[in-house]
Amino acid sequence: DAARAAVPISSLDAIFRPRSIAVVGASRDRKTIGAVLFHNLLRCGFQGKVFPVNPKADAVQSVKCWPSVSAVPDPVDLAIVVVPAPLAVGANYGLTVLADATPGATHFAQFVLSADGQRILARHGFDAP
C-alpha cells in the first residue's frame, strides 16, 4: 500500500527485515535453487510480499510472475538474484536487475552464485567473495 511504501526504510532493514523480496530467477522447475528459495519464502513464515521475476513465466507456484524487477507493482526492499552463471551478466537477468530496478524502490540485491558465476562477475569488475 502507498502508506507503507512512503515510510523510509533504515539502512540495513532492507536486508535483515525486508518488507518485500523479488526472487529473480524464480522457476517453475521445482528442482532449481530459485524455485526452492521462492517456495521457502512463501511457505516458511516470511511475512512480507514475495515476487517471482522471470521473463519466461506467467506464474511460478501459482503466483503471478513479473518479467523484470521494474515491472513489479510495489517497492522491492531486497532482490535475490538466483540465475545460472552465464545469465549473471546476461541481458535478461543478473546485473541488469540493478539497472532495471525502479530507482529508489529496490534497496539491496543479493546474488546467489556458483564458483563459476563468481568468476564471471570478477571478469566484469565486480568483487565476488
Backbone as CSV, one residue per row, in Angstrom:
resi,resn,N_x,N_y,N_z,CA_x,CA_y,CA_z,C_x,C_y,C_z
1,ASP,0.826,-1.183,0.000,0.000,0.000,0.000,0.873,1.250,0.000
2,ALA,0.290,2.380,-0.373,1.056,3.610,-0.545,1.638,4.114,0.772
3,ALA,0.908,3.973,1.872,1.415,4.446,3.159,2.665,3.685,3.568
4,ARG,2.668,2.379,3.353,3.827,1.564,3.701,5.021,1.911,2.824
5,ALA,4.775,2.147,1.550,5.848,2.482,0.624,6.466,3.828,0.967
6,ALA,5.683,4.734,1.549,6.180,6.062,1.866,7.058,6.079,3.119
7,VAL,6.959,5.058,3.960,7.758,5.001,5.175,9.195,4.670,4.796
8,PRO,10.167,5.530,5.153,11.549,5.241,4.775,12.070,4.013,5.516
9,ILE,12.903,3.270,4.852,13.488,2.076,5.448,14.892,2.438,5.922
10,SER,15.235,2.041,7.132,16.562,2.389,7.628,17.621,1.570,6.904
11,SER,18.844,1.955,7.076,19.951,1.491,6.250,20.022,-0.017,6.020
12,LEU,19.907,-0.828,7.035,20.062,-2.266,6.857,18.764,-3.054,7.018
13,ASP,17.675,-2.381,7.272,16.395,-3.084,7.411,16.020,-3.836,6.140
14,ALA,16.394,-3.306,4.987,16.044,-3.969,3.726,16.692,-5.332,3.604
15,ILE,17.825,-5.521,4.269,18.494,-6.833,4.243,17.965,-7.727,5.358
16,PHE,17.916,-7.199,6.573,17.594,-8.036,7.728,16.110,-8.133,8.038
17,ARG,15.320,-7.149,7.592,13.875,-7.166,7.804,13.161,-6.626,6.572
18,PRO,13.364,-7.267,5.434,12.729,-6.742,4.220,11.212,-6.846,4.306
19,ARG,10.558,-5.856,3.733,9.092,-5.880,3.662,8.631,-6.591,2.397
20,SER,9.542,-6.652,1.410,9.218,-7.328,0.158,10.502,-7.861,-0.471
21,ILE,10.369,-8.998,-1.147,11.518,-9.649,-1.786,11.120,-10.043,-3.197
22,ALA,11.991,-9.712,-4.154,11.830,-10.210,-5.519,12.852,-11.328,-5.705
23,VAL,12.408,-12.473,-6.184,13.304,-13.590,-6.469,13.504,-13.627,-7.977
24,VAL,14.641,-13.089,-8.426,14.962,-13.028,-9.850,15.552,-14.380,-10.236
25,GLY,14.831,-15.084,-11.089,15.231,-16.440,-11.448,14.346,-17.477,-10.786
26,ALA,13.231,-17.022,-10.176,12.255,-17.983,-9.656,11.808,-18.833,-10.841
27,SER,11.676,-20.129,-10.610,11.452,-21.042,-11.722,10.250,-21.948,-11.481
28,ARG,9.654,-22.403,-12.577,8.578,-23.394,-12.492,9.145,-24.783,-12.219
29,ASP,10.434,-24.968,-12.481,11.102,-26.255,-12.234,11.465,-26.339,-10.752
30,ARG,10.739,-27.161,-10.011,10.892,-27.243,-8.553,12.269,-27.730,-8.093
31,LYS,13.100,-28.199,-9.020,14.425,-28.705,-8.654,15.489,-27.605,-8.640
32,THR,15.148,-26.412,-9.095,16.138,-25.342,-9.157,16.235,-24.598,-7.830
33,ILE,17.359,-23.944,-7.627,17.552,-23.166,-6.399,16.530,-22.035,-6.331
34,GLY,16.254,-21.400,-7.475,15.270,-20.316,-7.493,13.887,-20.772,-7.064
35,ALA,13.493,-21.953,-7.496,12.178,-22.488,-7.116,12.137,-22.848,-5.638
36,VAL,13.191,-23.456,-5.148,13.249,-23.848,-3.728,13.244,-22.604,-2.841
37,LEU,14.047,-21.608,-3.187,14.093,-20.372,-2.407,12.732,-19.688,-2.395
38,PHE,12.111,-19.585,-3.568,10.797,-18.956,-3.658,9.771,-19.716,-2.810
39,HIS,9.760,-21.037,-2.936,8.847,-21.874,-2.154,9.053,-21.656,-0.651
40,ASN,10.303,-21.652,-0.219,10.585,-21.479,1.209,10.131,-20.117,1.729
41,LEU,10.305,-19.084,0.938,9.829,-17.765,1.357,8.308,-17.755,1.501
42,LEU,7.618,-18.415,0.587,6.157,-18.457,0.641,5.636,-19.293,1.799
43,ARG,6.270,-20.413,2.061,5.708,-21.396,2.985,6.319,-21.425,4.389
44,CYS,7.388,-20.696,4.594,8.104,-20.839,5.876,8.087,-19.591,6.741
45,GLY,7.052,-18.781,6.623,6.839,-17.726,7.590,7.275,-16.320,7.223
46,PHE,7.808,-16.081,6.023,8.130,-14.696,5.657,6.831,-13.911,5.608
47,GLN,6.780,-12.788,6.310,5.540,-12.025,6.463,5.310,-10.977,5.386
48,GLY,6.343,-10.677,4.575,6.193,-9.653,3.555,5.704,-10.215,2.235
49,LYS,5.764,-9.373,1.214,5.368,-9.781,-0.129,6.559,-10.415,-0.834
50,VAL,6.276,-11.442,-1.644,7.313,-12.125,-2.409,6.893,-12.102,-3.880
51,PHE,7.797,-11.640,-4.724,7.510,-11.507,-6.144,8.457,-12.371,-6.958
52,PRO,7.934,-13.341,-7.731,8.804,-14.074,-8.645,9.085,-13.209,-9.877
53,VAL,10.341,-13.219,-10.328,10.729,-12.463,-11.527,11.378,-13.436,-12.491
54,ASN,10.725,-13.602,-13.639,11.240,-14.491,-14.675,10.532,-14.112,-15.977
55,PRO,11.275,-13.597,-16.955,10.619,-13.151,-18.188,10.025,-14.278,-19.027
56,LYS,10.306,-15.531,-18.657,9.800,-16.664,-19.433,8.608,-17.354,-18.779
57,ALA,8.102,-16.803,-17.678,6.995,-17.463,-16.970,5.870,-16.467,-16.684
58,ASP,4.639,-16.943,-16.797,3.482,-16.128,-16.416,3.187,-16.263,-14.932
59,ALA,3.478,-17.457,-14.389,3.249,-17.723,-12.971,4.295,-18.723,-12.489
60,VAL,4.654,-18.596,-11.224,5.544,-19.552,-10.571,4.854,-19.969,-9.280
61,GLN,4.617,-21.253,-9.143,3.955,-21.811,-7.969,2.634,-21.075,-7.683
62,SER,1.872,-20.860,-8.740,0.553,-20.226,-8.700,0.585,-18.752,-8.301
63,VAL,1.742,-18.108,-8.388,1.865,-16.682,-8.091,2.225,-15.969,-9.389
64,LYS,1.535,-14.869,-9.674,1.825,-14.095,-10.882,3.306,-13.751,-10.931
65,CYS,3.899,-13.975,-12.091,5.322,-13.736,-12.281,5.513,-12.434,-13.054
66,TRP,6.569,-11.719,-12.736,6.875,-10.448,-13.372,8.079,-10.618,-14.290
67,PRO,8.090,-9.958,-15.444,9.190,-10.133,-16.394,10.479,-9.420,-15.983
68,SER,10.365,-8.454,-15.085,11.534,-7.701,-14.626,11.220,-7.100,-13.264
69,VAL,12.244,-6.657,-12.570,12.025,-6.030,-11.266,11.239,-4.726,-11.435
70,SER,11.515,-3.989,-12.487,10.799,-2.718,-12.686,9.312,-2.929,-12.962
71,ALA,8.921,-4.118,-13.382,7.508,-4.413,-13.635,6.744,-4.755,-12.355
72,VAL,7.443,-5.064,-11.279,6.796,-5.385,-10.002,6.040,-4.143,-9.532
73,PRO,4.766,-4.290,-9.156,3.941,-3.118,-8.856,4.250,-2.420,-7.528
74,ASP,5.005,-3.060,-6.649,5.311,-2.499,-5.342,6.812,-2.283,-5.203
75,PRO,7.222,-1.439,-4.249,8.659,-1.309,-3.982,9.244,-2.655,-3.551
76,VAL,10.479,-2.909,-3.937,11.175,-4.148,-3.584,12.335,-3.786,-2.663
77,ASP,12.278,-4.262,-1.429,13.364,-3.992,-0.493,14.605,-4.805,-0.823
78,LEU,14.400,-6.060,-1.208,15.526,-6.961,-1.441,15.265,-7.773,-2.699
79,ALA,16.200,-7.733,-3.638,16.128,-8.581,-4.823,17.160,-9.682,-4.658
80,ILE,16.729,-10.921,-4.684,17.641,-12.057,-4.608,17.757,-12.613,-6.019
81,VAL,18.967,-12.573,-6.560,19.210,-12.982,-7.935,19.764,-14.396,-7.929
82,VAL,18.982,-15.338,-8.446,19.346,-16.752,-8.455,19.222,-17.235,-9.898
83,VAL,20.306,-17.091,-10.631,20.288,-17.452,-12.043,21.527,-18.267,-12.384
84,PRO,21.490,-19.025,-13.471,22.688,-19.742,-13.902,23.828,-18.764,-14.195
85,ALA,25.046,-19.215,-13.995,26.229,-18.358,-14.141,26.266,-17.574,-15.445
86,PRO,26.000,-18.176,-16.603,26.091,-17.389,-17.839,25.091,-16.228,-17.895
87,LEU,23.988,-16.336,-17.159,22.993,-15.269,-17.156,23.298,-14.185,-16.136
88,ALA,24.272,-14.406,-15.282,24.574,-13.442,-14.224,24.905,-12.075,-14.791
89,VAL,25.438,-12.049,-15.984,25.730,-10.771,-16.638,24.983,-10.654,-17.957
90,GLY,23.941,-11.469,-18.116,23.208,-11.506,-19.374,22.197,-10.387,-19.512
91,ALA,21.584,-10.330,-20.660,20.672,-9.236,-20.986,19.336,-9.320,-20.252
92,ASN,18.908,-10.504,-19.848,17.580,-10.619,-19.263,17.554,-10.672,-17.742
93,TYR,18.654,-11.004,-17.113,18.667,-11.188,-15.664,19.852,-10.476,-15.049
94,GLY,20.312,-11.092,-13.975,21.587,-10.788,-13.359,21.846,-9.339,-13.069
95,LEU,23.003,-8.858,-13.507,23.392,-7.497,-13.179,22.420,-6.470,-13.712
96,THR,21.741,-6.786,-14.798,20.787,-5.822,-15.325,19.617,-5.621,-14.378
97,VAL,19.419,-6.523,-13.422,18.345,-6.313,-12.443,18.613,-5.028,-11.665
98,LEU,19.865,-4.690,-11.457,20.182,-3.468,-10.729,19.875,-2.238,-11.571
99,ALA,20.205,-2.281,-12.839,19.910,-1.153,-13.727,18.417,-1.077,-14.029
100,ASP,17.767,-2.228,-14.072,16.352,-2.313,-14.415,15.462,-1.884,-13.256
101,ALA,15.921,-2.048,-12.047,15.090,-1.774,-10.882,14.682,-0.302,-10.842
102,THR,13.484,-0.059,-10.394,12.988,1.302,-10.288,13.859,2.070,-9.299
103,PRO,14.404,3.223,-9.702,15.281,3.984,-8.807,14.609,4.283,-7.473
104,GLY,15.297,3.980,-6.388,14.785,4.228,-5.054,13.818,3.181,-4.548
105,ALA,13.372,2.269,-5.413,12.388,1.284,-4.989,13.025,-0.055,-4.626
106,THR,14.220,-0.329,-5.116,14.928,-1.547,-4.754,16.142,-1.131,-3.935
107,HIS,16.199,-1.606,-2.686,17.234,-1.145,-1.777,18.506,-1.976,-1.838
108,PHE,18.384,-3.295,-1.951,19.549,-4.170,-1.954,19.324,-5.331,-2.922
109,ALA,20.430,-5.872,-3.413,20.367,-7.078,-4.243,21.384,-8.069,-3.704
110,GLN,20.978,-9.313,-3.613,21.853,-10.398,-3.167,21.955,-11.388,-4.311
111,PHE,23.192,-11.710,-4.718,23.398,-12.683,-5.776,23.743,-14.029,-5.157
112,VAL,23.097,-15.084,-5.621,23.397,-16.448,-5.206,24.070,-17.091,-6.413
113,LEU,25.394,-17.289,-6.302,26.177,-17.728,-7.445,27.035,-18.938,-7.126
114,SER,27.280,-19.719,-8.143,28.255,-20.804,-8.039,29.644,-20.197,-8.188
115,ALA,30.666,-21.007,-8.022,32.038,-20.532,-8.224,32.219,-20.001,-9.638
116,ASP,31.584,-20.650,-10.611,31.667,-20.199,-11.992,31.041,-18.812,-12.134
117,GLY,29.937,-18.585,-11.480,29.283,-17.281,-11.508,30.146,-16.206,-10.878
118,GLN,30.850,-16.552,-9.804,31.754,-15.597,-9.165,32.879,-15.197,-10.112
119,ARG,33.403,-16.159,-10.861,34.462,-15.853,-11.832,33.938,-14.928,-12.930
120,ILE,32.719,-15.154,-13.372,32.128,-14.299,-14.404,31.973,-12.872,-13.880
121,LEU,31.486,-12.727,-12.661,31.348,-11.396,-12.082,32.707,-10.714,-11.958
122,ALA,33.708,-11.448,-11.507,35.045,-10.875,-11.354,35.571,-10.359,-12.696
123,ARG,35.311,-11.087,-13.775,35.747,-10.643,-15.110,35.095,-9.334,-15.512
124,HIS,33.925,-9.040,-14.952,33.221,-7.807,-15.274,33.454,-6.722,-14.228
125,GLY,34.442,-6.922,-13.376,34.843,-5.889,-12.436,34.110,-5.859,-11.120
126,PHE,33.349,-6.909,-10.807,32.646,-6.971,-9.536,33.410,-7.841,-8.566
127,ASP,33.519,-7.381,-7.337,34.229,-8.147,-6.309,33.270,-9.186,-5.725
128,ALA,33.479,-10.436,-6.049,32.643,-11.519,-5.534,33.469,-12.371,-4.586
129,PRO,32.972,-12.582,-3.372,33.744,-13.371,-2.397,33.940,-14.812,-2.831
